[in-house]
Amino acid sequence: MKRLLMFNMALLLAIATFGQKERNEIADQYKWDLSHLYSTEKSWEDAKNQIVAKMPEIDQYKGKLTKSSAALLACLEFSTKLDKEAARLFIYTSMNSDQDKRDSRFMAMQQSLEQIFTEYSTRTAFIEPELLTVDWKVIEGFIKEQKGLAVYEKDLKDLFKKKEHTLSEPEERILARSSMVTGVADDIYGTFKDAEMPSPEITLSNGSKIKLTASAFNKIRTSANRVDRQVATEAYWKNFTNYKATYGQMLYANVKEHIFRAQSRKYSSAIEASLSPKDIPVAVYQSLVANVNKNLPAFHRYLAIKKRMLGVDTLKYFDLYAPVVKNVDLKYTYAEAQKLVLEALAPLGTEYTKTINKAISERWIDVYPNTGKRSGAYSNGGAYDVHPYILMNFNESYSDVSTMAHELGHTMQSYLSNRTQPYPLSHYTTFVAEVASTFNEVLLFNYMIKNVKDDDVKLSLLMNWLDGFKGTLFRQTQFAEFEQKIHEEVEKGKPLTGDYLSELYGNILKKYYGNTQKTCVVDDYVNIEWANIPHFYMNFYVYQYSTSFTASISLAEKVLNNEPGALDKYLKFLSSGGSDYPINLLKSAGVDMTTSVPFEKTIQAMNKVMDEIETILNKKAKK
């Protein structure tokens, strides 16, 4: 949908006020319904008390797990039942808290759960060491004897594969109890950044003053007004710089936690400890970083195109989110976004789109920003017996439409896996999680390009898609390179301060954006950007956005080209949960991530888009 920027004052007023509503000012139809989890807080409390009462029952299985298949099955089924209910309890508190981080009531409920979970982890610490006292053949015999153990076979095999990283029972108990103090850095980070850190006030070019919240900043940096973009960007990052020592301590504590756990389990590095249990070779991570660095010229070509389209003498970092086509502002209401997403995802079949309609109508989605709400977006599919939920902060931009498609990809993978797989096999790894989400973005892009005739709108969409390559492939790999570097530094005994983290991050950032060559000039105040990235607290997570992006490009190409069996394979992949290792699941779907082929196809796709953009630009230049 094309809209002319005719009323600049109206736009600025919208920027100034958008996202400042209180939650009770937003209509219920745009808020998720968490009563699907628990009808009242009392029912949540009752469910919590039931778990607490049942927890001691796990003790009856101690010393019996290797004696009979029946005892092993009973123990695993009991633990599974409690785990499933515990996940539901936690999701209820965390999502209620995300609605308004200022409300400490749900944070207190969440903290009470963490203490319970620690106690239960301590009680169950005997399970793994006890099982590992016998040979695998004993457990294999149990599985053949008890059909109910089949759903636990993969987890049991994984346990024996990591035997050398499993500690004695007393040591496992200590490690379990350590969770009472680990994870605190992440909790403090979320509370401080989203709820308590003051937001600066800025004056826009029209003289209006606004409070620069995260939501307001994300809006203004997409403005066509370059002065406003610069003012907002500089104020936003300088505000973070005021607290860089605090942010440095939080991230340092988090990295030390990762290393503590890795060393406790006798892994050679934190990255190995994170990837190895998921059967992901460290070489896949390293290959991604190497391939992206080798292909930075393609990224610099994208930046050169952006500079040309913006018509600026020097491309600055604060220009990267600006609209590049004059007189085009791609704006969509939430109703329009729903229609576009459903039409774009139609190639995945009626069952897929019917479920999306259900998600919308039955309030699985929390749509708009409100004061105190967690920033960003996510899908949470952990409530196995209920349905997934989506948090968004919809600002009516095309990127928000794309975000909706993205999060619905996660939701559909959770929905199909939970419906198809038993609970122990329903949890897919993050390595494959981002495939489903970015696959949907590919379909949305292809749908939009096919249905748009206006060259300016097409240019805007093509550049938005290129921005996806920037944000998902290059930017996330940039994060991955930084994350690996800071872990390596601490493993060498180097402390991390806010200043040092900014230096490390700034050097990598400027390398990626070609600062020395002035491809894109990155001002020093942006070096603090690492402090705004919550994924650095997620233990080698971000690289999977990039690997998943390359996988989804290949898989979507097969489906869109109607390759025989491609759609069935993909839907089977979405329904597979954690029934196999991620590399194997992707191979079955049709892409081999141990080769460079997916990455090469992605760069080819990127260059094809840039060729199309330059063709249109050259045609327009001749007019």
N, C-alpha and C positions, 0 to 999 in steps of 0.2 A: 504493500500500500504506500503510495507516494503522497507526501504532504509538503507543501511549500512552507518555508520558514518566513511567514509573513508578519508575525507579531512577536518581535524580539522581546518586548517587555513582558508579554504573557508567558513566554518561555522562561524568562528569568524568575518571574514570580512562582512558576511551577517548580523550578529548581529549588527556590528558597523554602518552599513549604512541603515539598514531597517527602514522605517518609517520616514526618514528624507527628503523625496521628498516634493517639493512644490506642491500645488494643480494643478497648470497648467501643471505639468509634468505627470499627470495621465490621461490615455485615457478616453474620455467621456463615453464610454460604461460601465465603472466601477464607474461612478458617478451618483447619482440620478438626475432626471430631475425635478427641482422645477417649471419649466414653466407650468407644469400641474396645479399648484395652481394659478399662475398669469403669464401671458406671459412676462410681463416686470415690472420693479419697478414702472413705471408710472401707470400701471393698478392696482397695489397694492395700490398706493396712491389715485387713483380715488375711489376704493372700500372703503378705509378708510374714505374719505371725504363724501361719500354717507351715511355711518353709522353715522358720526357726524351730518349730516344734518337731519337724521331721528330720532335721539335720543329724541329730545324734544316732539315728537308725543306721547311718552308713558304717558305724563302728562294728556292727554285727558281722560284716563281711571280712574284717581284718583277719589274715591268716588262713582264709579259705579259698582265695581266688584261684590258686593253682591246684586245689584239691578236686574240684569238679566243675564241669561245664555249666551245670545249673547254678552254682554259686556265682560264677563269673558273669553269667547272663543277668542274674538277679541284681547284682551290684551295678552293672552298666546301665540297666534299665532304670534303676532307682536314681542313679546319678543324672541320667539323661532327663528324666522327668523334672527333677529339681532345677537343672540347668535351663530347661525350656521356660519354666515359670519365672526363674530369676531374671532371664533376659527380658521378659515381658514387664516385670516390675521395674527394671532399670530404664527401659525405653519410656515408660510412662513418666518417670521423674525427669529424665534428661530432656524430653521434648517439651514438657510443661515448663521446665527451666528456660529452654531456648526461646519460648514465647516472650519472656521478659526476664532478662538476666538480673534485673534489679530485685526480683522477688526471691528472697532468701529461703522461703519456706520449702520450695522444691529442692533447692540445693541441700538443705538440711536432710530432707528425705533421701536424697541421693547419697549423702555421706553415711547415713545410717545403713544403707544397703552395702556400701563398700566395706564397712566393718563386718557385716554378716558374710559377705563373699570371702573376705579374708579368713574368717573363722572356718568356713566350709572348705576352702582350699587347704587349710592346715589339716583339717580332719581327713581329707581325701589324699593327703600327701603319701600315704602308704601304698596306694594302688599301683603306680608305675614301678617303683622299686620292687614290690612283691612279685609282679608279673615277670619282671626281668630276672628273677632268680631261677627260672626254668628255661629250657631250650624252646625255640620257636615251634618245634615239632609238637610239643605238648599243646600249645595254644591252637595250632593248626588242627590237631585232633579234636579239640573242643568245638571248633567251628563246624567241623564235619558232623559232629554229634548233635549239636544244637542249632537248628535252622535260624533261630532268633539272633544268633551271633553274626550272621552274614552281614548285617548292616554296620557292624563294628569292625569288620575284617580290615578295611583300609586303615583305620585309626590304629588298630593293633599292630599292623605291619609297620606303620610309620613309627610307632613306639620302639619296636625292635631295631628299626633302622637307625634310630638316634640313641641307641643303648649307651654309647660311649659319652653321651651328653646328659645322661640321666644320673642324678645323684642318689646318695643313700637316703633312707627314709628321714632320719633326723635333719639332714641337709635340705631335703625337699621341703620339710616343714618350715625351716628357717627362711628359705627362699619364698615360700608362700606367704609367710608373715611379713616379708619385706614389702609386699604390695600395700601395706598400710602407710608406708612413707614414700614409695615410688609412685609416680603419676601425679604427685602434688604440683610439680612445676607446670604441667599441662593445665591443671585445674586453675591455678593462680593466673596463668597466662590468659585463659578464656575469660575469666571474671574481670581482670584488669582491663584488657583490651576492649571488650564489648560492653562493659558496664561502668567501670569506674574511672578510666583514663579521661581527663577533660578534653573536650573538643574545642579547637580554636575558633575564633570568630573572624570572618573575613568580609571585606567590602568588595562587591562586584563592580563591574565597570559602569553599571547604571546607578551606583550609589547605594544600593540596598545592602544590608548587612545580614549575613546568615551564619548559623552555627555549622561548622564543617564536620558533620558526622560522617561515618564511613559511607552511608547511603548517599548523602549529599555529594561527597567527593566523587563517588562512582558516577553520579549523574553529571556533575560539572566537567569532569575530564572528557566527557563525550560531547561537550558543547562545541559549537562552531566558533565561539568567541575565544580567540587565542589568548588574549589578556587574562580572561577569567580562568582559563585552563592553567596558565602559568602561576597565577596568584594562588589558586586552590592547591596545585601540586606542591608548590614550595612550602606553603603553610602546613599542609598535611604531613609531609615528611619531616619538616623541622619540628613539628609537635612530637613525633615519635623520637626524634633525636634527643629531646629533653629527657627522655626516660631510657636512653640506650643502655645505661649501666644496669638498670633493673631488667630490661629485656635480655641483656647479655647473661645475667646470672640465671634467669629462668631457662634459657636455651642450653647453657652450660650444664645445669643440673639435669636437664632432660637427656643430653648426650651421655653424661656420666652414668645415668640409669641404664641406658642401652648397653654401654660397655660393661657395666657391673654384671648384667644378666648374661652377656656373651661370655665373659671370662669365667663366671660361676659355672657355666655349662661347658666350659673347655672348648669354646670356638676360637679360632685364630683371630677373628675380627667381628665387629658388630654387624657389618654387612653380611658376612657369612651366616651369622646367627639368625639374621632376619630372613634371608633367602633360602638357605638350605632346608629348613623344615617344610617349605612349600615345593621342594624339588626344583627350584629355579637356579640354574648355574649362575655364579657371580659373573661369568663371562658374558651373559646376556646383558647385564647392567653395564659392564665396561664397554661392550661393543656398541651399545646405544650412545654413550657419551663420545666414544671415538668417532662413530659415524656422523653424529651431529656436528662435531667440531670440523670434520673433514668437509661437511657440506654447508658450512657457514656462508660461502659465497652465494648459495641459493637464498639464504635468509637475507643477506645484504642486498640481493636483487630486489627482494620484496620491500626492503626499507627504501631503496632508491625509487621504486614505483610510488610508494607512499609520499615521499618527498615531492616527486613530480606532480602528483595529483593534488597535494595541498598547496603547491605553488610557493613554497618557502625556500629562502636561500639556504638555511641550515635546519635540518630536521632535529628537533629536540625530543627528549624522552617524554615530555609532557604533551607531545603531539600524537603519540601513538594510538590514542583512543578517539581521536577527533574524526568527525565525518569527512570523508575525502571527496565527496561529490557535492558540489554546490547546489543549493535549492532542493536537495533530497534529504529528508529526515525520515528514516524508516521507523514508524511508530505503529504500535499495534495494541489494541485493547486486549484484555484477557480473553474475551469472547472470540476475537479474531485469532488470537494465538491458538486457542483450542481447535478452531476450524482448520487452520494451516497444519498444525501438528497431526491431526487425524487424517487429513488428506495425504500428507507426506508419508505417513507410515502405513498407508493402505496396502503396499506391496507385501507386508508381513501377515496379511490375512484378516478375516473378519473377527476371529476370536481375539486376536491381539488388540484390535481397535475397540471391540466391545468392552474389553477389560479397562481400557483407558477411559472410555465414557463412564464406566462404573466408578473409577477413581475420582473423576471430576464430580459426578452427581452425588456420591456418597461421602464426600468431604475427606478424602485421603490427603488433600493438598492444603497447605497453609500458604496463601498466595502473596499477600502484600507486606511490605515492611511496616513495623510500628516501633515506637520508642522502646528501647531496651531489648528489642528482638535480636537474636543472633544474626550476624551478617552472613552473606553467601547463600548457598543452597546445598541440600543433600537429600538422599533417599535412604530411609531406614527400613529394611525388610526383616529385622530380627524377631518380630512378633510372629512366630511360625503359625499359630492357630488363628491369627486375626488377618491382617493384610499389611502391606508396606505403607509407609507414610512419606510425604515429600514436604520439605521446607523450602520455600522460595522467598525472594525479595523482589517481586515483579515491578519493574519500573517502566514498562511499556516500550522498551527498546527491542530491536531485532535480537540482540544477544540474549534477552530474557526469553524470547520465543525459543531460541536455540537451547537455552538452559532448561526450559520445560521439556523439550524433546529428550535432552540428555538425561535428566533425572527420571523421566518415564522409562528410559532404557533400563536403568538400575531397578526400578520398581517392577518392570515386567520380568526381569531375570529372577528377582526374589519371588515374585508371585508364582511363576511357572516352576521354579525349583522347589519351593515350599509345597506346591500342590503335587508335584511328581515324585519327589524324593522323600524318604523317611528323614526325620529330624537330624540324626547323626550325619547324614550325607547331603543335607540341604545347604550347608554353608559353603559358598564358593569363595575362592581367594580373590584378593584385590587385583591380582595380575590379570584375571579374566573379567573382573567387574567392570572395568572401564571400556571393555570392548563393546558391551551392549549399549552403553550410553553414547559413545562416539559414533557407533554404527547409526544410531538414530539421527545424529547431526549430519552425517553424510547423506542420508535419505532426505532430510529436510532441505539441505542445500540443493541437491539435484532437482527436487520438486520445484523449488523457487526459481531456479535458473530456467527450467523448461517452460514455466508459465509466465515469465516476465519478458516483455517485448521492448520496453523503453531502455535505451542504452545507459542512461544515467542510473536508473534503478538497478539495472544489471551490473553496472560497474560497482555500485555500492554493495550489492550482494557478493560479488566476486571478491571484493576487498575484505568483506566481513569473513568470508570463508578463508581467505589468506590469513586473516587475523587469527583464525582458528589454528592454522599451522604454526603461527607464531606462538600463540598461547599454550597450545597442547603439546606440540612436538619440540620446539626450540626452548620456550620458556620453562617448561617442566623439566627438560633435560638440564637446563642451566641450574635449576633448583637441585636436581639430582647430583650434579657435579659439586655444588656447594655442600650439600648434605654429606656426601662421601668425604669431602675434604675436611670438614669440621670434626667428623668422627676420627679420621686418621690423625688429625692434629692432637686430639685428646689422647688417643692411643699411644702417641709418642711422648705424652707427658706435658703437652702444651696446654695451659689454661686458656679459656675463651673469655675475653672481655667484650663489652659492647664495641669498643674501638677496634679491636682486632677482628671481630666478626664483620664489621662494616668495611674494613680494609679488604678482607678475603672476598666478601660478597661483591664489593665494588670492582675489584680486579676482574672477576669472572663476568660480571654484568657488562663491563666496558669492552671486554674481549668479544662477547657475543654480538654486541650492537655496533662494533666497529668504531668505537669512540676515537681511537688514535687516527683512523683514516677519515674521521668526521662523517662517516656514513650516517650515524645518529649520535648526537652529542648527549652524554649523560652527565648531568651536573652532580657534584659531589654530595649534595644533600640527599640524593636518591640512594646513596650507599646503605642507608638504614632500612631499606625496603624489606630485608630479611625478617625484621621484627614484626612485619604484618602478615607473615605466611604461617598459618596454623599447621600446615602439613609437615613442617619440620619437627613437629612433636609426635609424628605418626610412624616413626621408625622405618625409614626407607620405603615410603609409600609413593612419592611423586613420580618416580621413574615409570611407574606402571601406567600413568596417563599417556606417556609417550609411546611405550611399547603397544599399548592397547589401541592407540590411534593408528599406528601402522597396520595392526592386525585388522582393524575395522575397515580401513580403506580397501584392503584386499577382499575381505568377505562381502562388503557391500557391493563391490564391483561385480562379484559373481552373481549375487541375487538380482541386481538391476539388469544384468545382461541375460537373465533367465537361464543361467547355466543349469543343466539338468541335475536335480537333487540338491541344489545349493540352498534353497529356502528350507527344505526339510532338515538338512544338516544343521542349519543355523538355529532353527527352533529347537532342535534336539539339544544343541549346545546350551541354549538358554535354560533348558529344563534339567540340565545335568547337575546343577549344584556343585558339590565337592566330591562327586562320585569317582573322579579320576584326577590326576595331577594336571595343572593348568596347561602345560606344554602339550600333553596328550589330548586334552579336550580341544585345544585349538587345532591340532593336527587333524583330528576327526572332523572338525568343522571346515577344514580346507586350507589352513595356513600354518606354515612351519616357522616358529619364532627362533629356532636355533640357526637359521640361515639369514643372510642379508637381503633376501628377496623382498620381504614385506617393506623394509626400509627403502629399498630402491624403487619399488612401486609408488611409495608415498612421495618421494622426491620427484618422480616423473609426473605424478598427479599435480603436485605443486607447480612445477614448471609449465604444465599444460594450462593451468589457471592463469599464470602470469603471462603466457603467450596470448591468451584470449583478451586479457586486460589491455595489453600493449597494442593489440590489433584494433580494439575499440578506440583507444586513446589516439592512435595514429590516424584513424578514420576521422575522428572529431577534429583533429588538428588541421586537416586538409580543408575543412569546411570554411 
